[in-house]
């Protein structure tokens, strides 16, 4: 993990009382998050971080990728 990733994690965790709920961030209701939806919920998200989270490289984060990002500490847990 790079210093940049650690900084992004710290910034995401420090967001003031912002609950990251993937279902509410999914504005088009397709069950996945694209970069714009994730950045709307977590403005400090970079394209580089999104690409790292998008394991299957389809341009979207599905529930498994979001869960893996949370487990790895790259995304805040729901309700945090």
Phi and psi in radians as a Rosetta constraint file:
Dihedral C 1 N 2 CA 2 C 2 CIRCULARHARMONIC -1.523 0.35
Dihedral N 2 CA 2 C 2 N 3 CIRCULARHARMONIC 2.893 0.35
Dihedral C 2 N 3 CA 3 C 3 CIRCULARHARMONIC -1.048 0.35
Dihedral N 3 CA 3 C 3 N 4 CIRCULARHARMONIC -0.638 0.35
Dihedral C 3 N 4 CA 4 C 4 CIRCULARHARMONIC -1.070 0.35
Dihedral N 4 CA 4 C 4 N 5 CIRCULARHARMONIC -0.773 0.35
Dihedral C 4 N 5 CA 5 C 5 CIRCULARHARMONIC -1.130 0.35
Dihedral N 5 CA 5 C 5 N 6 CIRCULARHARMONIC -0.706 0.35
Dihedral C 5 N 6 CA 6 C 6 CIRCULARHARMONIC -1.116 0.35
Dihedral N 6 CA 6 C 6 N 7 CIRCULARHARMONIC -0.656 0.35
Dihedral C 6 N 7 CA 7 C 7 CIRCULARHARMONIC -1.144 0.35
Dihedral N 7 CA 7 C 7 N 8 CIRCULARHARMONIC -0.751 0.35
Dihedral C 7 N 8 CA 8 C 8 CIRCULARHARMONIC -1.094 0.35
Dihedral N 8 CA 8 C 8 N 9 CIRCULARHARMONIC -0.701 0.35
Dihedral C 8 N 9 CA 9 C 9 CIRCULARHARMONIC -1.092 0.35
Dihedral N 9 CA 9 C 9 N 10 CIRCULARHARMONIC -0.822 0.35
Dihedral C 9 N 10 CA 10 C 10 CIRCULARHARMONIC -1.052 0.35
Dihedral N 10 CA 10 C 10 N 11 CIRCULARHARMONIC -0.716 0.35
Dihedral C 10 N 11 CA 11 C 11 CIRCULARHARMONIC -1.150 0.35
Dihedral N 11 CA 11 C 11 N 12 CIRCULARHARMONIC -0.737 0.35
Dihedral C 11 N 12 CA 12 C 12 CIRCULARHARMONIC -1.134 0.35
Dihedral N 12 CA 12 C 12 N 13 CIRCULARHARMONIC -0.727 0.35
Dihedral C 12 N 13 CA 13 C 13 CIRCULARHARMONIC -1.204 0.35
Dihedral N 13 CA 13 C 13 N 14 CIRCULARHARMONIC -0.537 0.35
Dihedral C 13 N 14 CA 14 C 14 CIRCULARHARMONIC -1.464 0.35
Dihedral N 14 CA 14 C 14 N 15 CIRCULARHARMONIC -0.059 0.35
Dihedral C 14 N 15 CA 15 C 15 CIRCULARHARMONIC -0.969 0.35
Dihedral N 15 CA 15 C 15 N 16 CIRCULARHARMONIC 2.208 0.35
Dihedral C 15 N 16 CA 16 C 16 CIRCULARHARMONIC -1.124 0.35
Dihedral N 16 CA 16 C 16 N 17 CIRCULARHARMONIC 1.865 0.35
Dihedral C 16 N 17 CA 17 C 17 CIRCULARHARMONIC 0.907 0.35
Dihedral N 17 CA 17 C 17 N 18 CIRCULARHARMONIC 0.477 0.35
Dihedral C 17 N 18 CA 18 C 18 CIRCULARHARMONIC -1.549 0.35
Dihedral N 18 CA 18 C 18 N 19 CIRCULARHARMONIC 2.010 0.35
Dihedral C 18 N 19 CA 19 C 19 CIRCULARHARMONIC -1.472 0.35
Dihedral N 19 CA 19 C 19 N 20 CIRCULARHARMONIC 2.143 0.35
Dihedral C 19 N 20 CA 20 C 20 CIRCULARHARMONIC -1.644 0.35
Dihedral N 20 CA 20 C 20 N 21 CIRCULARHARMONIC 1.688 0.35
Dihedral C 20 N 21 CA 21 C 21 CIRCULARHARMONIC -1.885 0.35
Dihedral N 21 CA 21 C 21 N 22 CIRCULARHARMONIC 1.977 0.35
Dihedral C 21 N 22 CA 22 C 22 CIRCULARHARMONIC -0.997 0.35
Dihedral N 22 CA 22 C 22 N 23 CIRCULARHARMONIC -0.633 0.35
Dihedral C 22 N 23 CA 23 C 23 CIRCULARHARMONIC -1.151 0.35
Dihedral N 23 CA 23 C 23 N 24 CIRCULARHARMONIC -0.624 0.35
Dihedral C 23 N 24 CA 24 C 24 CIRCULARHARMONIC -1.397 0.35
Dihedral N 24 CA 24 C 24 N 25 CIRCULARHARMONIC -0.416 0.35
Dihedral C 24 N 25 CA 25 C 25 CIRCULARHARMONIC -1.324 0.35
Dihedral N 25 CA 25 C 25 N 26 CIRCULARHARMONIC -0.387 0.35
Dihedral C 25 N 26 CA 26 C 26 CIRCULARHARMONIC -1.365 0.35
Dihedral N 26 CA 26 C 26 N 27 CIRCULARHARMONIC 1.418 0.35
Dihedral C 26 N 27 CA 27 C 27 CIRCULARHARMONIC -1.233 0.35
Dihedral N 27 CA 27 C 27 N 28 CIRCULARHARMONIC -0.427 0.35
Dihedral C 27 N 28 CA 28 C 28 CIRCULARHARMONIC -1.694 0.35
Dihedral N 28 CA 28 C 28 N 29 CIRCULARHARMONIC -0.016 0.35
Dihedral C 28 N 29 CA 29 C 29 CIRCULARHARMONIC 1.232 0.35
Dihedral N 29 CA 29 C 29 N 30 CIRCULARHARMONIC 0.385 0.35
Dihedral C 29 N 30 CA 30 C 30 CIRCULARHARMONIC -1.536 0.35
Dihedral N 30 CA 30 C 30 N 31 CIRCULARHARMONIC 0.000 0.35
Dihedral C 30 N 31 CA 31 C 31 CIRCULARHARMONIC 1.481 0.35
Dihedral N 31 CA 31 C 31 N 32 CIRCULARHARMONIC 0.049 0.35
Dihedral C 31 N 32 CA 32 C 32 CIRCULARHARMONIC -2.358 0.35
Dihedral N 32 CA 32 C 32 N 33 CIRCULARHARMONIC 2.845 0.35
Dihedral C 32 N 33 CA 33 C 33 CIRCULARHARMONIC -1.975 0.35
Dihedral N 33 CA 33 C 33 N 34 CIRCULARHARMONIC 2.305 0.35
Dihedral C 33 N 34 CA 34 C 34 CIRCULARHARMONIC -1.668 0.35
Dihedral N 34 CA 34 C 34 N 35 CIRCULARHARMONIC 3.095 0.35
Dihedral C 34 N 35 CA 35 C 35 CIRCULARHARMONIC -1.031 0.35
Dihedral N 35 CA 35 C 35 N 36 CIRCULARHARMONIC -0.768 0.35
Dihedral C 35 N 36 CA 36 C 36 CIRCULARHARMONIC -1.088 0.35
Dihedral N 36 CA 36 C 36 N 37 CIRCULARHARMONIC -0.710 0.35
Dihedral C 36 N 37 CA 37 C 37 CIRCULARHARMONIC -1.152 0.35
Dihedral N 37 CA 37 C 37 N 38 CIRCULARHARMONIC -0.739 0.35
Dihedral C 37 N 38 CA 38 C 38 CIRCULARHARMONIC -1.156 0.35
Dihedral N 38 CA 38 C 38 N 39 CIRCULARHARMONIC -0.721 0.35
Dihedral C 38 N 39 CA 39 C 39 CIRCULARHARMONIC -1.171 0.35
Dihedral N 39 CA 39 C 39 N 40 CIRCULARHARMONIC -0.521 0.35
Dihedral C 39 N 40 CA 40 C 40 CIRCULARHARMONIC -1.158 0.35
Dihedral N 40 CA 40 C 40 N 41 CIRCULARHARMONIC -0.637 0.35
Dihedral C 40 N 41 CA 41 C 41 CIRCULARHARMONIC -1.454 0.35
Dihedral N 41 CA 41 C 41 N 42 CIRCULARHARMONIC -0.636 0.35
Dihedral C 41 N 42 CA 42 C 42 CIRCULARHARMONIC -2.289 0.35
Dihedral N 42 CA 42 C 42 N 43 CIRCULARHARMONIC 1.482 0.35
Dihedral C 42 N 43 CA 43 C 43 CIRCULARHARMONIC -0.994 0.35
Dihedral N 43 CA 43 C 43 N 44 CIRCULARHARMONIC -0.410 0.35
Dihedral C 43 N 44 CA 44 C 44 CIRCULARHARMONIC -1.467 0.35
Dihedral N 44 CA 44 C 44 N 45 CIRCULARHARMONIC 0.036 0.35
Dihedral C 44 N 45 CA 45 C 45 CIRCULARHARMONIC -1.182 0.35
Dihedral N 45 CA 45 C 45 N 46 CIRCULARHARMONIC 2.227 0.35
Dihedral C 45 N 46 CA 46 C 46 CIRCULARHARMONIC -1.674 0.35
Dihedral N 46 CA 46 C 46 N 47 CIRCULARHARMONIC 2.836 0.35
Dihedral C 46 N 47 CA 47 C 47 CIRCULARHARMONIC -1.097 0.35
Dihedral N 47 CA 47 C 47 N 48 CIRCULARHARMONIC -0.626 0.35
Dihedral C 47 N 48 CA 48 C 48 CIRCULARHARMONIC -1.076 0.35
Dihedral N 48 CA 48 C 48 N 49 CIRCULARHARMONIC -0.790 0.35
Dihedral C 48 N 49 CA 49 C 49 CIRCULARHARMONIC -1.147 0.35
Dihedral N 49 CA 49 C 49 N 50 CIRCULARHARMONIC -0.759 0.35
Dihedral C 49 N 50 CA 50 C 50 CIRCULARHARMONIC -1.006 0.35
Dihedral N 50 CA 50 C 50 N 51 CIRCULARHARMONIC -0.792 0.35
Dihedral C 50 N 51 CA 51 C 51 CIRCULARHARMONIC -1.076 0.35
Dihedral N 51 CA 51 C 51 N 52 CIRCULARHARMONIC -0.675 0.35
Dihedral C 51 N 52 CA 52 C 52 CIRCULARHARMONIC -1.131 0.35
Dihedral N 52 CA 52 C 52 N 53 CIRCULARHARMONIC -0.688 0.35
Dihedral C 52 N 53 CA 53 C 53 CIRCULARHARMONIC -1.261 0.35
Dihedral N 53 CA 53 C 53 N 54 CIRCULARHARMONIC -0.528 0.35
Dihedral C 53 N 54 CA 54 C 54 CIRCULARHARMONIC -1.406 0.35
Dihedral N 54 CA 54 C 54 N 55 CIRCULARHARMONIC 1.338 0.35
Dihedral C 54 N 55 CA 55 C 55 CIRCULARHARMONIC -1.036 0.35
Dihedral N 55 CA 55 C 55 N 56 CIRCULARHARMONIC -0.719 0.35
Dihedral C 55 N 56 CA 56 C 56 CIRCULARHARMONIC -1.518 0.35
Dihedral N 56 CA 56 C 56 N 57 CIRCULARHARMONIC 0.016 0.35
Dihedral C 56 N 57 CA 57 C 57 CIRCULARHARMONIC 0.989 0.35
Dihedral N 57 CA 57 C 57 N 58 CIRCULARHARMONIC 0.660 0.35
Dihedral C 57 N 58 CA 58 C 58 CIRCULARHARMONIC -1.671 0.35
Dihedral N 58 CA 58 C 58 N 59 CIRCULARHARMONIC -0.011 0.35
Dihedral C 58 N 59 CA 59 C 59 CIRCULARHARMONIC 1.538 0.35
Dihedral N 59 CA 59 C 59 N 60 CIRCULARHARMONIC 0.113 0.35
Dihedral C 59 N 60 CA 60 C 60 CIRCULARHARMONIC -2.403 0.35
Dihedral N 60 CA 60 C 60 N 61 CIRCULARHARMONIC 2.688 0.35
Dihedral C 60 N 61 CA 61 C 61 CIRCULARHARMONIC -1.805 0.35
Dihedral N 61 CA 61 C 61 N 62 CIRCULARHARMONIC 2.106 0.35
Dihedral C 61 N 62 CA 62 C 62 CIRCULARHARMONIC -1.613 0.35
Dihedral N 62 CA 62 C 62 N 63 CIRCULARHARMONIC 3.125 0.35
Dihedral C 62 N 63 CA 63 C 63 CIRCULARHARMONIC -1.054 0.35
Dihedral N 63 CA 63 C 63 N 64 CIRCULARHARMONIC -0.619 0.35
Dihedral C 63 N 64 CA 64 C 64 CIRCULARHARMONIC -1.204 0.35
Dihedral N 64 CA 64 C 64 N 65 CIRCULARHARMONIC -0.704 0.35
Dihedral C 64 N 65 CA 65 C 65 CIRCULARHARMONIC -1.194 0.35
Dihedral N 65 CA 65 C 65 N 66 CIRCULARHARMONIC -0.666 0.35
Dihedral C 65 N 66 CA 66 C 66 CIRCULARHARMONIC -1.128 0.35
Dihedral N 66 CA 66 C 66 N 67 CIRCULARHARMONIC -0.779 0.35
Dihedral C 66 N 67 CA 67 C 67 CIRCULARHARMONIC -1.075 0.35
Dihedral N 67 CA 67 C 67 N 68 CIRCULARHARMONIC -0.729 0.35
Dihedral C 67 N 68 CA 68 C 68 CIRCULARHARMONIC -1.143 0.35
Dihedral N 68 CA 68 C 68 N 69 CIRCULARHARMONIC -0.669 0.35
Dihedral C 68 N 69 CA 69 C 69 CIRCULARHARMONIC -1.128 0.35
Dihedral N 69 CA 69 C 69 N 70 CIRCULARHARMONIC -0.675 0.35
Dihedral C 69 N 70 CA 70 C 70 CIRCULARHARMONIC -1.169 0.35
Dihedral N 70 CA 70 C 70 N 71 CIRCULARHARMONIC -0.783 0.35
Dihedral C 70 N 71 CA 71 C 71 CIRCULARHARMONIC -1.084 0.35
Dihedral N 71 CA 71 C 71 N 72 CIRCULARHARMONIC -0.645 0.35
Dihedral C 71 N 72 CA 72 C 72 CIRCULARHARMONIC -1.379 0.35
Dihedral N 72 CA 72 C 72 N 73 CIRCULARHARMONIC -0.105 0.35
Dihedral C 72 N 73 CA 73 C 73 CIRCULARHARMONIC 1.421 0.35
Dihedral N 73 CA 73 C 73 N 74 CIRCULARHARMONIC 0.203 0.35
Dihedral C 73 N 74 CA 74 C 74 CIRCULARHARMONIC -1.514 0.35
Dihedral N 74 CA 74 C 74 N 75 CIRCULARHARMONIC -0.327 0.35
Dihedral C 74 N 75 CA 75 C 75 CIRCULARHARMONIC -2.251 0.35
Dihedral N 75 CA 75 C 75 N 76 CIRCULARHARMONIC 2.530 0.35
Dihedral C 75 N 76 CA 76 C 76 CIRCULARHARMONIC -1.206 0.35
Dihedral N 76 CA 76 C 76 N 77 CIRCULARHARMONIC 2.630 0.35
Dihedral C 76 N 77 CA 77 C 77 CIRCULARHARMONIC -1.182 0.35
Dihedral N 77 CA 77 C 77 N 78 CIRCULARHARMONIC 2.727 0.35
Dihedral C 77 N 78 CA 78 C 78 CIRCULARHARMONIC -1.011 0.35
Dihedral N 78 CA 78 C 78 N 79 CIRCULARHARMONIC 2.338 0.35
Dihedral C 78 N 79 CA 79 C 79 CIRCULARHARMONIC 1.474 0.35
Dihedral N 79 CA 79 C 79 N 80 CIRCULARHARMONIC -0.021 0.35
